[in-house]
Amino acid sequence: MKTTDDSKNIIDVVSEFDYSTQNEKYNNNFRKWRKNKKNPFAFNFSVNKNESIFIDGKGFVDNSHTISEQRTLNNIFYVIGLAMLIWVTSENIIGKSIIYILDIIGINIHSAFFSTSCYGGSIEIVTVMIIISLIKIYVPTVYIHKKFRMPLNVGFMATMNHPSELINAIAMSLIVCTITSIPDAYSSSAKEIYDYFSSTNADISVWGQAEYVIYTIFDVIIMSVSAEILFRGAIFSALRQFGDIFAVIVTSVMASLLTQNFPDMFTVFFISVISSLGMLKSGSIFTAFAVRTVFKMYQLTIVIIEASNSENMFLKRNLFMTCIFIISTITVIYFAEKNKHKNYLAVYNSEISLKERLVYSFRTFPFTAVAVVCIIASLIKLIY
C-alpha cells in the first residue's frame, strides 16, 4: 500500500462539509452522527488520495469516493422507498380495508375501492379519516427515525437563527398558492370534505358541525406539522450530507408523489421547496410547519369563499387572491434585497454531479417502484 504524510492529499467528506449555515450545537451533533463508522446511512468517506488498495483480480486500485457515496445513497433510498411504500399501502389498502371491515360489522361508513370519497355518518367518516392519516404519516416517520437513528437535535432544526426568513417563507408560499389557484382555486380533498358537510344538513352551517371543525383543525394544523416532521425531519437531515439542494429536491419530489393526485403535485412540490428553503434559511423546522399550515389555511379560505352563495363570490375571491399576491410579492422582494449577501445553503462537491446523483438515487429500488405506483394511483384517481 502506498502512503503519504501530505495532509493536503487527505479527503474527509465529514470535515469538508459546509457547516456555516447552521449553529454550532447543531453542527457538532451532525458531525457526531456522520462520524459513526457503524452507521450505514452516514456518508463518512475518508482517504488519502495517494493510497491504493489491492483487490483480487483487479490489482491496486484507488479508494473510490464515488463507490462509497453510491453505497450510502443506496442504503438511504432503500429505507426512503420502504417508508413511501408504507404510506401508499396505509392509504390505499389498509385504509380501504378498515372501511370495508367497519361497513361489514354495521358501522355507517362506505367507500368504493377506486374512489377517494367516503360515504356514511359524519362522525364515522371523520374518525376513520383521522385514523388513516395518522397511520400513513406516523408509521413511516417512526420507521425512518428508527432506521437512521438520527438524534432529535439533528433531525429537527430548532434554533431560529433568522426570524425574518420565517416571514419571507410564508410570503413565498402565498405567492405559490395564488399562482397555482388560478386554474383550480382549491384542492380536491379540501373541497370534497367541505361539500360533504355542507350537504349533510341544510339547516346547520358547516361551522356549526363539530365533526367538521375537528377535522379542519386536524388537517390544517396536526397534519401540516406531521407531514413536515416526516419530510423535513430525519429524511432531510440524512440527505443534506450530499448538499442542501439535493435534499430539497428529493424531499419535494417525495411529497408531491405521495399526494397521488396530479392536480395537487405541482403545488405540493413548490410548497415543499419553500418549506425546505425556509427551514434552512431561518434555521428552524418551525418555519416549515408555518409554511405548510398557511398553505392549508389558504386552500380552506378559497373553498369557503367559493362555497358562498353570494353573487359577488368571484369578485371577492379574485380580490382576495390579488391582495395576497401583491402583499406577498412586496414582502419577498424586500427580504430578497435585504438578505441577498447571506449564504444559507450548504454546497457539496463530488465527482458525481447533482444531476447524476439525482438520477442514480431515483433509480434505486424500491424508490422507483413506489414512484411508479404513485403515478398509477394518480392516473386511477384522475379517471375515476
C-alpha positions as CSV (number, residue, x, y, z in Angstrom):
1,M,0.0,0.0,0.0
2,K,1.3,3.4,-1.0
3,T,1.0,6.2,1.6
4,T,2.0,9.8,2.1
5,D,2.1,12.1,5.0
6,D,1.0,15.1,3.0
7,S,-2.2,16.4,4.7
8,K,-3.2,18.2,1.6
9,N,-4.0,14.9,0.0
10,I,-6.4,13.8,2.7
11,I,-10.1,13.7,1.7
12,D,-12.6,13.7,4.6
13,V,-16.2,14.4,3.5
14,V,-17.4,15.0,7.0
15,S,-14.8,17.7,7.8
16,E,-15.2,19.3,4.4
17,F,-18.9,19.7,4.6
18,D,-20.1,23.4,4.8
19,Y,-21.3,23.8,8.3
20,S,-21.5,27.6,8.2
21,T,-25.3,27.7,7.5
22,Q,-26.4,26.3,10.9
23,N,-25.5,26.9,14.6
24,E,-22.5,25.3,16.3
25,K,-24.6,23.0,18.5
26,Y,-26.4,21.5,15.5
27,N,-23.1,21.2,13.6
28,N,-21.4,19.3,16.4
29,N,-24.3,16.8,16.7
30,F,-24.5,16.4,12.9
31,R,-20.7,15.7,12.7
32,K,-21.1,13.1,15.5
33,W,-23.9,11.3,13.7
34,R,-21.9,11.2,10.5
35,K,-18.6,10.0,12.0
36,N,-20.2,6.8,13.4
37,K,-18.4,4.2,11.3
38,K,-21.2,1.6,12.1
39,N,-23.9,3.9,10.7
40,P,-24.7,2.7,7.1
41,F,-26.6,5.9,6.4
42,A,-23.8,8.3,7.2
43,F,-21.5,9.3,4.4
44,N,-18.2,9.5,6.2
45,F,-15.7,8.6,3.5
46,S,-12.1,9.5,4.4
47,V,-8.9,8.6,2.4
48,N,-5.5,9.7,1.3
49,K,-5.6,10.5,-2.4
50,N,-2.2,8.8,-2.8
51,E,-3.3,5.5,-1.3
52,S,-4.2,2.4,-3.3
53,I,-5.7,-0.9,-2.1
54,F,-5.3,-4.4,-3.6
55,I,-8.4,-6.2,-4.9
56,D,-8.1,-9.8,-6.2
57,G,-8.5,-9.9,-10.0
58,K,-8.0,-6.1,-10.3
59,G,-4.7,-5.4,-8.6
60,F,-4.0,-2.0,-7.0
61,V,-6.9,0.5,-7.3
62,D,-7.7,3.9,-5.9
63,N,-10.0,4.1,-2.9
64,S,-13.3,5.2,-4.5
65,H,-15.1,8.2,-3.2
66,T,-17.9,7.5,-5.8
67,I,-18.5,3.9,-4.7
68,S,-18.7,5.0,-1.1
69,E,-21.2,7.7,-2.0
70,Q,-23.4,5.4,-4.0
71,R,-23.4,2.8,-1.3
72,T,-24.6,5.3,1.2
73,L,-27.3,6.6,-1.2
74,N,-28.4,3.0,-1.8
75,N,-28.9,2.5,1.9
76,I,-30.8,5.7,2.4
77,F,-33.1,5.4,-0.6
78,Y,-33.9,1.8,0.3
79,V,-35.3,3.0,3.6
80,I,-37.0,6.0,2.0
81,G,-38.6,3.8,-0.6
82,L,-40.0,1.4,2.1
83,A,-41.3,4.4,4.0
84,M,-43.1,5.6,0.9
85,L,-44.5,2.1,0.4
86,I,-45.8,2.1,4.0
87,W,-47.6,5.5,3.2
88,V,-49.1,4.3,0.0
89,T,-50.2,0.9,1.5
90,S,-51.7,2.6,4.5
91,E,-53.7,5.0,2.4
92,N,-54.8,2.7,-0.4
93,I,-55.0,-0.8,1.1
94,I,-55.1,-0.6,4.9
95,G,-57.4,2.4,4.9
96,K,-59.8,0.8,2.5
97,S,-59.7,-2.5,4.5
98,I,-60.6,-0.6,7.7
99,I,-63.6,1.0,5.9
100,Y,-64.8,-2.4,4.5
101,I,-64.4,-4.1,7.9
102,L,-66.4,-1.4,9.6
103,D,-69.0,-1.5,6.9
104,I,-69.4,-5.3,7.3
105,I,-69.9,-5.1,11.0
106,G,-72.6,-2.5,10.6
107,I,-70.9,0.8,11.1
108,N,-72.2,3.6,8.9
109,I,-69.2,4.2,6.5
110,H,-68.7,3.0,2.9
111,S,-66.3,3.6,0.1
112,A,-65.5,2.3,-3.4
113,F,-62.1,0.8,-4.0
114,F,-61.1,3.2,-6.7
115,S,-62.7,6.2,-5.1
116,T,-61.1,8.6,-2.5
117,S,-64.6,9.5,-1.2
118,C,-66.3,8.0,1.9
119,Y,-70.0,7.8,2.5
120,G,-71.9,7.5,5.7
121,G,-72.2,9.2,9.0
122,S,-70.1,12.3,9.6
123,I,-68.7,11.1,12.9
124,E,-67.6,7.8,11.3
125,I,-66.1,9.4,8.3
126,V,-64.1,12.0,10.3
127,T,-62.9,9.4,12.8
128,V,-61.7,7.0,10.1
129,M,-60.0,9.7,8.0
130,I,-58.1,10.9,11.0
131,I,-57.0,7.3,11.9
132,I,-55.8,6.6,8.3
133,S,-54.0,9.9,8.1
134,L,-52.2,9.3,11.4
135,I,-51.2,5.7,10.3
136,K,-49.9,6.8,6.9
137,I,-47.7,9.5,8.3
138,Y,-46.5,8.3,11.7
139,V,-45.7,4.7,10.9
140,P,-43.2,5.7,8.2
141,T,-41.9,8.5,10.4
142,V,-41.2,6.2,13.3
143,Y,-39.7,3.7,10.8
144,I,-37.4,6.3,9.3
145,H,-36.2,7.6,12.7
146,K,-35.6,4.0,14.0
147,K,-33.5,3.1,10.9
148,F,-31.5,6.3,10.6
149,R,-31.1,6.7,14.4
150,M,-31.0,10.4,13.8
151,P,-30.7,12.4,17.1
152,L,-33.7,14.7,17.7
153,N,-31.4,17.8,17.8
154,V,-30.2,16.9,14.3
155,G,-33.4,15.6,12.8
156,F,-35.3,18.7,13.9
157,M,-33.6,22.0,13.4
158,A,-34.9,24.0,16.3
159,T,-32.9,27.2,16.6
160,M,-34.4,30.2,14.8
161,N,-31.3,31.9,13.6
162,H,-33.0,34.4,11.2
163,P,-36.7,35.1,12.2
164,S,-37.2,37.4,9.2
165,E,-36.9,34.3,6.9
166,L,-40.0,32.8,8.6
167,I,-42.0,35.8,7.2
168,N,-40.3,35.6,3.9
169,A,-41.1,31.8,3.5
170,I,-44.7,32.4,4.4
171,A,-44.9,35.2,1.8
172,M,-43.3,32.9,-0.9
173,S,-45.8,30.1,-0.1
174,L,-48.7,32.6,-0.5
175,I,-47.4,33.6,-3.9
176,V,-47.3,29.9,-5.0
177,C,-50.8,29.3,-3.5
178,T,-52.2,32.2,-5.5
179,I,-50.5,31.2,-8.8
180,T,-51.5,27.6,-8.6
181,S,-55.0,28.5,-7.5
182,I,-55.7,30.3,-10.8
183,P,-56.8,27.2,-12.8
184,D,-58.3,25.5,-9.8
185,A,-58.8,27.5,-6.6
186,Y,-59.0,24.7,-4.2
187,S,-57.5,21.3,-3.5
188,S,-59.8,18.3,-4.4
189,S,-59.6,16.9,-0.8
190,A,-60.5,20.2,0.9
191,K,-63.4,20.8,-1.5
192,E,-64.6,17.2,-1.1
193,I,-64.8,17.3,2.7
194,Y,-66.4,20.8,2.7
195,D,-69.1,19.7,0.2
196,Y,-69.9,16.6,2.2
197,F,-70.6,18.6,5.4
198,S,-72.4,21.4,3.6
199,S,-74.9,18.9,2.2
200,T,-75.3,16.8,5.4
201,N,-77.8,19.2,7.0
202,A,-79.1,22.2,5.1
203,D,-80.3,23.9,8.3
204,I,-76.9,23.8,10.0
205,S,-73.8,25.8,9.0
206,V,-70.7,23.8,8.1
207,W,-69.0,25.5,11.0
208,G,-71.9,24.5,13.3
209,Q,-70.9,20.9,12.9
210,A,-68.4,19.8,15.5
211,E,-67.1,17.0,13.3
212,Y,-66.1,19.4,10.5
213,V,-64.4,21.8,12.9
214,I,-62.4,18.9,14.5
215,Y,-61.4,17.6,11.0
216,T,-60.4,21.1,9.9
217,I,-58.2,21.7,12.9
218,F,-56.7,18.3,12.4
219,D,-56.0,18.7,8.7
220,V,-54.7,22.3,8.9
221,I,-52.5,22.1,12.0
222,I,-51.8,18.5,13.0
223,M,-51.4,17.1,9.5
224,S,-49.3,20.0,8.4
225,V,-46.9,19.6,11.3
226,S,-46.9,15.8,10.9
227,A,-46.0,16.0,7.2
228,E,-43.1,18.4,7.9
229,I,-41.8,16.2,10.7
230,L,-41.6,13.3,8.1
231,F,-40.2,15.2,5.2
232,R,-38.1,17.9,6.9
233,G,-37.0,15.7,9.8
234,A,-34.7,12.7,9.6
235,I,-35.1,12.3,5.9
236,F,-33.9,15.8,5.1
237,S,-31.0,15.6,7.6
238,A,-29.8,12.4,6.1
239,L,-30.0,13.7,2.5
240,R,-28.2,17.0,3.2
241,Q,-24.9,15.1,3.6
242,F,-25.0,15.4,-0.2
243,G,-25.8,19.1,-0.3
244,D,-28.8,21.1,0.6
245,I,-30.1,21.4,-2.9
246,F,-30.1,17.6,-3.3
247,A,-32.1,17.3,0.0
248,V,-34.6,20.0,-1.1
249,I,-35.3,18.3,-4.5
250,V,-35.6,14.8,-3.2
251,T,-38.0,15.6,-0.3
252,S,-40.1,17.8,-2.6
253,V,-40.4,15.0,-5.2
254,M,-41.3,12.6,-2.4
255,A,-44.0,14.9,-1.0
256,S,-45.5,15.5,-4.5
257,L,-45.6,11.9,-5.4
258,L,-47.3,10.8,-2.2
259,T,-50.2,13.1,-2.9
260,Q,-51.1,10.5,-5.6
261,N,-53.1,13.3,-7.3
262,F,-51.8,15.0,-10.4
263,P,-53.7,18.3,-9.8
264,D,-52.0,18.7,-6.4
265,M,-48.5,17.5,-7.3
266,F,-47.3,20.8,-8.8
267,T,-48.4,22.9,-5.8
268,V,-47.2,20.5,-3.2
269,F,-43.8,20.3,-4.9
270,F,-43.2,24.0,-4.7
271,I,-44.7,24.4,-1.2
272,S,-42.2,21.6,-0.2
273,V,-39.3,23.5,-1.8
274,I,-40.3,26.7,0.1
275,S,-40.6,24.7,3.4
276,S,-37.2,23.3,2.9
277,L,-35.5,26.6,2.0
278,G,-37.4,28.4,4.7
279,M,-36.2,25.9,7.3
280,L,-32.6,26.2,6.1
281,K,-32.6,30.0,5.9
282,S,-34.3,30.5,9.3
283,G,-32.6,27.6,11.0
284,S,-35.8,26.1,12.4
285,I,-38.2,23.4,11.3
286,F,-41.0,25.6,12.8
287,T,-40.7,27.7,9.6
288,A,-41.7,24.6,7.6
289,F,-44.6,24.0,10.0
290,A,-45.8,27.6,9.4
291,V,-45.5,27.3,5.6
292,R,-47.5,24.1,5.4
293,T,-50.1,25.4,7.8
294,V,-50.5,28.7,5.8
295,F,-50.8,26.6,2.6
296,K,-53.7,24.6,4.1
297,M,-55.4,27.7,5.5
298,Y,-55.2,29.4,2.1
299,Q,-56.9,26.4,0.5
300,L,-59.6,26.4,3.1
301,T,-60.2,30.2,2.7
302,I,-60.7,29.8,-1.1
303,V,-63.1,26.9,-0.5
304,I,-65.2,28.9,1.9
305,I,-65.3,31.9,-0.5
306,E,-66.3,29.7,-3.4
307,A,-68.9,27.9,-1.4
308,S,-70.8,31.1,-0.5
309,N,-74.0,31.8,-2.4
310,S,-73.1,35.5,-2.8
311,E,-73.4,36.9,-6.3
312,N,-70.2,38.7,-5.7
313,M,-68.3,35.5,-5.0
314,F,-65.9,35.7,-8.0
315,L,-65.2,39.4,-7.2
316,K,-64.4,38.5,-3.6
317,R,-62.3,35.5,-4.5
318,N,-60.2,37.4,-7.1
319,L,-59.8,40.4,-4.8
320,F,-58.6,38.2,-2.0
321,M,-56.1,36.4,-4.3
322,T,-54.9,39.7,-5.8
323,C,-54.3,41.3,-2.4
324,I,-52.5,38.3,-1.1
325,F,-50.3,38.1,-4.2
326,I,-49.3,41.8,-4.1
327,I,-48.5,41.9,-0.4
328,S,-46.6,38.7,-0.6
329,T,-44.6,39.8,-3.6
330,I,-43.6,43.1,-1.9
331,T,-42.5,41.1,1.2
332,V,-40.4,38.7,-0.8
333,I,-38.7,41.5,-2.8
334,Y,-37.9,43.4,0.4
335,F,-36.3,40.4,2.1
336,A,-34.5,39.3,-1.1
337,E,-32.8,42.6,-1.2
338,K,-32.1,42.7,2.5
339,N,-30.6,39.2,2.7
340,K,-29.0,38.9,-0.8
341,H,-25.5,38.6,0.5
342,K,-26.2,35.9,3.1
343,N,-25.4,32.2,2.4
344,Y,-27.9,29.7,3.7
345,L,-27.3,26.6,1.6
346,A,-24.5,24.1,2.2
347,V,-22.9,23.0,-1.1
348,Y,-21.5,19.6,-1.6
349,N,-18.8,19.0,-4.3
350,S,-18.3,15.5,-5.7
351,E,-17.1,13.6,-8.7
352,I,-20.8,12.9,-9.2
353,S,-22.8,15.9,-10.5
354,L,-26.1,16.8,-8.8
355,K,-28.0,15.6,-11.9
356,E,-26.2,12.2,-11.9
357,R,-26.8,11.8,-8.2
358,L,-30.5,12.5,-8.6
359,V,-30.8,10.1,-11.5
360,Y,-28.9,7.4,-9.6
361,S,-30.9,7.9,-6.4
362,F,-34.3,7.9,-8.1
363,R,-33.5,4.7,-9.9
364,T,-32.7,2.9,-6.6
365,F,-35.1,0.1,-5.6
366,P,-37.7,0.3,-4.1
367,F,-37.9,4.1,-4.6
368,T,-38.5,3.7,-8.3
369,A,-41.2,1.0,-7.9
370,V,-43.1,3.1,-5.3
371,A,-42.9,6.2,-7.5
372,V,-44.5,4.2,-10.4
373,V,-47.2,3.0,-8.0
374,C,-47.9,6.7,-7.0
375,I,-48.2,7.7,-10.6
376,I,-50.5,4.8,-11.4
377,A,-52.7,5.7,-8.4
378,S,-52.8,9.3,-9.6
379,L,-54.0,8.1,-13.1
380,I,-56.7,5.9,-11.5
381,K,-57.9,8.9,-9.4
382,L,-57.9,11.1,-12.5
383,I,-60.1,8.6,-14.4
384,Y,-62.5,7.7,-11.6
